[in-house]
Amino acid sequence: MEEGSPSVQDLERTAKALHRFSPERVVAFPLGFARATQHRAELQLLYQDGVVELDGVSCHLLRHDGDRSTGSVALVLDPETFLVREVRFGSDVGEVVHRFSDYREVAGGLVVPHRIGTWQGKELADDVEILELDLAPRLPGEWFHPPKE
């Protein structure tokens, strides 16, 4: 392979990673965290590991160190609202950190983070700002008519 040319990538692995860390999957974590604790073993094994300061606020730190089937995970929860402020996933490519902020109520008590930063190692990999969130979008009716012959 020539110097400076791209290396061969595992397309299936890359597609899975992109899907796993896509904005819609990432924002789903703080929304579904409470329900996920009922089904995901690593979330049932979280233990309180003290406090950590995040944006000037002392927050609860919950941790699972990982095992044979799951990587490590750490959660930072707001001390007053218990909303997920940060989640850290250990993986074979290093730590991935998602930081959630600017939580706002969008409908009927549903509170959603409107800012999500994702770091891989010390590098900011993605910065998502939700400008508008439509919880009941209407799809165009013409999408559901059979094509004319």
C-alpha positions as CSV (number, residue, x, y, z in Angstrom):
1,M,0.0,0.0,0.0
2,E,1.3,3.4,-0.9
3,E,2.1,5.9,1.8
4,G,-0.9,8.3,2.2
5,S,-3.4,6.0,0.6
6,P,-6.5,5.0,2.6
7,S,-6.3,1.7,4.4
8,V,-8.8,-1.1,3.8
9,Q,-11.7,-0.9,6.3
10,D,-14.2,-3.4,7.5
11,L,-17.3,-1.9,6.0
12,E,-19.7,-4.0,8.1
13,R,-18.0,-3.0,11.4
14,T,-17.9,0.6,10.3
15,A,-21.6,0.6,9.4
16,K,-22.5,-0.9,12.8
17,A,-20.4,1.7,14.7
18,L,-21.9,4.6,12.7
19,H,-25.4,3.2,13.5
20,R,-24.6,2.7,17.2
21,F,-23.3,6.2,17.6
22,S,-25.8,8.0,15.3
23,P,-27.6,11.0,16.8
24,E,-31.0,9.2,17.0
25,R,-29.4,6.3,18.9
26,V,-27.4,8.6,21.2
27,V,-30.4,10.7,22.2
28,A,-32.3,7.6,22.8
29,F,-30.0,6.6,25.7
30,P,-31.0,9.3,28.2
31,L,-34.7,8.9,27.2
32,G,-34.7,5.1,27.6
33,F,-32.2,4.7,30.5
34,A,-34.8,4.0,33.2
35,R,-36.5,1.4,31.2
36,A,-33.2,-0.1,30.0
37,T,-32.2,-0.8,33.6
38,Q,-34.9,-3.5,33.7
39,H,-33.4,-5.4,30.7
40,R,-29.7,-4.7,30.4
41,A,-27.5,-6.6,32.8
42,E,-24.7,-4.0,32.8
43,L,-27.1,-1.3,33.9
44,Q,-28.5,-3.5,36.7
45,L,-24.9,-3.9,38.0
46,L,-24.1,-0.2,38.3
47,Y,-22.7,0.9,41.6
48,Q,-22.3,4.4,43.0
49,D,-18.7,5.5,42.7
50,G,-18.8,8.8,44.4
51,V,-19.3,12.2,42.8
52,V,-17.8,13.9,39.8
53,E,-17.9,17.6,38.9
54,L,-19.4,18.4,35.6
55,D,-19.9,22.0,34.4
56,G,-19.5,23.2,38.0
57,V,-22.1,20.8,39.5
58,S,-21.2,17.8,41.7
59,C,-23.0,14.9,40.1
60,H,-23.6,11.2,41.0
61,L,-21.2,8.8,39.3
62,L,-22.5,5.3,38.6
63,R,-20.2,2.7,37.1
64,H,-20.0,-0.9,35.8
65,D,-16.5,-2.1,35.2
66,G,-17.4,-4.5,32.4
67,D,-17.2,-8.2,32.2
68,R,-16.8,-11.0,29.6
69,S,-19.9,-9.9,27.7
70,T,-20.0,-6.1,28.0
71,G,-17.6,-3.2,28.1
72,S,-17.3,-0.8,30.9
73,V,-20.0,2.0,31.3
74,A,-20.1,5.0,33.6
75,L,-23.0,7.4,34.0
76,V,-23.0,10.9,35.4
77,L,-26.4,11.9,36.8
78,D,-27.7,15.3,37.7
79,P,-28.1,15.4,41.5
80,E,-31.5,17.2,41.5
81,T,-33.2,15.8,38.4
82,F,-31.4,12.5,38.0
83,L,-31.2,13.1,34.3
84,V,-28.2,11.6,32.5
85,R,-25.6,14.3,32.0
86,E,-22.9,12.0,30.6
87,V,-22.3,8.4,29.7
88,R,-18.9,6.8,29.0
89,F,-18.5,3.5,27.2
90,G,-15.3,1.6,27.2
91,S,-14.6,-0.3,24.0
92,D,-11.7,-1.9,22.1
93,V,-11.1,1.4,20.3
94,G,-10.9,3.5,23.5
95,E,-13.5,5.3,25.6
96,V,-16.4,7.0,23.9
97,V,-18.1,9.8,25.9
98,H,-21.5,11.3,25.2
99,R,-22.4,14.5,27.1
100,F,-26.0,15.6,27.3
101,S,-27.1,19.2,28.1
102,D,-29.8,21.8,27.5
103,Y,-32.6,19.5,28.6
104,R,-36.0,20.9,27.7
105,E,-39.6,19.6,28.0
106,V,-40.9,19.0,24.5
107,A,-44.4,17.5,25.3
108,G,-46.3,16.1,28.2
109,G,-43.4,15.8,30.6
110,L,-41.0,14.4,28.0
111,V,-37.7,16.1,28.7
112,V,-35.0,15.8,25.9
113,P,-31.4,17.0,25.7
114,H,-31.0,19.5,22.9
115,R,-27.2,19.4,22.9
116,I,-25.1,16.2,22.6
117,G,-21.3,16.2,22.4
118,T,-19.5,13.0,21.6
119,W,-15.8,12.5,22.3
120,Q,-13.6,9.6,21.3
121,G,-10.6,9.8,23.5
122,K,-9.9,13.5,23.9
123,E,-11.1,14.4,20.5
124,L,-14.6,15.9,19.9
125,A,-16.1,13.5,17.3
126,D,-19.6,14.9,17.0
127,D,-21.6,17.9,18.3
128,V,-25.3,17.7,17.8
129,E,-27.8,20.5,18.5
130,I,-31.5,19.7,18.2
131,L,-33.1,22.7,16.8
132,E,-36.6,21.3,16.3
133,L,-38.1,18.0,17.4
134,D,-41.4,16.8,15.9
135,L,-42.8,13.9,17.9
136,A,-45.6,13.1,15.5
137,P,-44.4,13.8,12.0
138,R,-46.7,13.3,9.1
139,L,-45.4,11.5,6.1
140,P,-46.5,12.7,2.7
141,G,-49.6,10.8,1.5
142,E,-48.1,10.3,-2.0
143,W,-45.5,8.0,-0.5
144,F,-48.2,5.4,0.0
145,H,-49.9,5.4,-3.4
146,P,-48.9,2.7,-5.8
147,P,-47.0,4.0,-8.8
148,K,-49.0,4.7,-11.9
149,E,-48.3,2.4,-14.8
